[in-house]
Every structure is written in structure tokens, then in C-alpha cells.
Amino acid sequence: MSKLSISEAAKLKGVSVSTLRRWEAEGILIPERTANGHRRYDLNQLLGVKKALSFTIGYARVSSHEQKDDLERQIQVLELFSAQNGWQIEIIKDLGSGLNYSKKGLKRLITLITNNQVERLVLTHKDRLLRFGSELVFSLCEIFGTEVVIINRTEDSSFEEDLANDVLEIITVFSARLYGSRSHKNRKLVEELRDATRQL
């Protein structure tokens, strides 16, 4: 089946029929017309559209305002790495816990991936995406043909370090909810926990 109707083409690309009509108006994808005026899409042309529309996304995240310098470092690493590989990159940055699935940047990233607009996703570390559940986003990337590049994959921490960081993240979130993120009691508790994890 090399010629597809508009509904078949929309289903194959994972977009709406109106998106295909918009692409036609913008000259991105021009379908053939039958004698009755119905659109017919060439399969090979349809599959090639992703390259024209997609781009590289770098995703950077920190948990708090106090980590602003770390956020800037992540962005610099993402931009430098992409430049070295000849990729044009757009940075999406988030401020919030790795346990928060409602962050504005994360939602935008998922929307772009599921609209076939991300050729590759670049991260400095796996846990910058989410503390738990990043595999779900990576599965979406696989389904929608998005390459995932993790720059510091070779510097994987030990199981004990990962576990300590996960526990610290969970306690930080619940402590902030219990005492308020800016309270002295919360900051003291988080600092004590950080000291304890360093000694592990």
C-alpha cells in the first residue's frame, strides 16, 4: 500500500487530519489528488517528512532555585556537545523535582515527541529527565523514532549512590510539602540528609 488516504496518513504519522492539511498549505507535504479530488499520500514521501520537521532537543532540569548554576552548566554542556556533532539544538529547561510529572518543560517535550517533531533528545544524565519513570519517556522516543543521547552515560554511579540520591529526592519533596520549601526546618533537614548520603 504505497498510496494512503488522509485518515490513513494521519494515523501512520500520529498526527491529526488538520495537521496534514496545514502541512499541505505550508508546502511541507503535497499529496496527489484522485479524479474525485481526494488526497492520496505517497508512503515514502510521508515517512520522509519527519526529517524536515524535527530537530534536536536538549533537556536540562534542576530541583531548586539554589541549583541555578548547575542548570547553566547543563545547558552549556548540551550546547557544546550538540555543536561538536553539528546538531542545531533547542534547549528545554525545567525547575522542579524529578518526581514531578507536571513540569511545563517536560509536558512540552512529550508533546513534541508524540507529534514526531524531535529527531533526538540529548540529556547530560538520565536522571535529569525524571528521577523515576524516565523509561516511559524513552519508550515514547522509541515508538516515535526519537534517538536518545545521554552524554554522561559512561559515568554511571553505583547502585548505592543511586539509591541514596533517590531517597534524598523523595525526602526532600515530602519535607518541602510538610514544612514549606523555604522554611528553616526544611533546609536544615535536607542539609543533614545530604551530609549523611556523602558519608555512605
N, C-alpha and C positions, 0 to 999 in steps of 0.2 A: 504494500500500500504506500505509494510514493506521493499521492495527492490526497490532501486531507481537507475536510470541511472546516469551517471556522470553529465549530464547537469541538471537533476532534483536535485541531491545532491548539486551541486554548487549553484543553485537558492535558495534552502532551507537554506543553511549556509550563503548566502550573500557573497560568495567568487567566484573567477574565477575558471574555469576548471583547469588551470595551477596550482593554489594553491592546489587543491585536488591531482593532480599528484605529487606535491612537498611533501605533507604530506605523500603520499604513499612511496615515495623514502626515507623519513626520518623515516618511520616506525610508524608514528603517527596514521594513518588510513589505514588499509589494506582491500580493497574491495574483494569480491568474483569475480570469473570470470565465464562467461557463456561458453557453449561449443564452441561458436564462438569467445571467447576471450574478450568479452565486460565486462566492470566493472559493478558490482552491489553492491550498498551500503546498509548496514543494517541501518534502521532508528534509532534504539536505540543506536547503536554504533556511528552514525553520530551526534546525539544530545549530546552524552557524550564527544565529542571532545573538546568542549569549556572549560571544566574544566582542561584539560591537557595543553591548550594553553594560557589561560587567567590568569591575575594577577591583583593585586590591584594597582591603580594609585592614587597618591596624587598630587593635582594640587595647586600650590601657585603662586600668582601674586601680584605685586605692580606696581604703575603707574610711578614711577620715581627712579632715582639712589639715591636720598636723602632718600628713604624708604628701603634701603638695610637691615637695622637692622630688620625691620618689616618682610621682606622676610625670613630672617633667623629664626625669631620666628615662622612664619607659618610652615616652614619646620620641625622645632623641634617638634611642636605640632602634625603635621601629622605623623611623625615617631614614636613619643611616643604613640599616640593613636592606631596606627596600631600594634605596638609591644604588647601593652596590650591586643589586640584582636587576637594575633597570626597570623597576616597577613604579608606576605612578600610584601614590598611596593617599587614601583619605583616613584620617585618624578619628575614631570614635572614642571618647573618654567618658568615664563614669566615676562618680564619687558615691560609695556605698559599700555595704557589706557584701562579701562573697556569698552570703546566704540569701540576699535579696534578689528575687527573680523579677521585680517590677521596676528596675532601674531604666531610666529613659533611653540611655545609650544601648543597653542590652536588647530592649524591645525593638529599637530601630535596626540593630544588627540582624536580629532574627527575621524581621520583615524584609530586609534587603536580600538575605539568603534565600528565603522562600519565594521571592519574586525573581529569582535567577539573575541577580544583579551583582553577586560577589564571585569574582573569579578565584580569589584566595583570601584567606583570613590569616593574619600574622599576629602572633602573641609573643611577648617576652618570656612568659612562663604559663603553663597550663592553668594554674590557679588564679590567674588574672581574670579569666573569664567568669568562673564560678568556683566556689570552694567545693561544693558538691553539685553534681548534675551536669558538669561540662560535657560528659559523654553524650548527653541528649542533644546538645547543640552540635557536637561533632557528627552525630548520626544524621542530623538535618543537612549538614555540609556534604556528607557522602551522598545522600539522596539527591541533592540539588547540584551536584558536581562542583562543589567548592573545595579547593585544596586548603588544608590546614597546615600552617607552618609555625612551629614552636621553636623560637630562636635558641633558648637555653635548655633544650631537652636533654642534652648530654650532662648537664649539671644537676641531675635528679638528686633530690635529698633522700635520706634514708627513711625507712618506714617509720621509725621512732620520731624523726623530725617532722614528718608529715602529720603524724598523729598528734604530736604536741601542738603544731600550728592549727590543726583542725579544732582541737579542744579549746585553744586560746580564742579562736574566732567565734566559736559558739558562746563561750562565757562572756566575751566582750559584747556581743549582741544582746544577750539576755541581761547583762549588768546594766547596759545603757538603757534598756527598756524599764528596768526596775528602779534605777536611781536617776536616770536622765543622763544623756551623753556628755553634758558639760559639768556635771556635778563633781565635787572634790572626791566624794566617796567612790564614784565610778572610776575616776582616773587613778586613784590610789590602788584599787583592786586590780585594774588592768596592768598597772606597772609591776605590782607584786607577782602577777601571773607571768609576765614577760621575764622577770628575773628568774622565776622558778623554771621556765622552759629552757632558758640559757644554760642552766646547771645540769640539764638532762644529758 
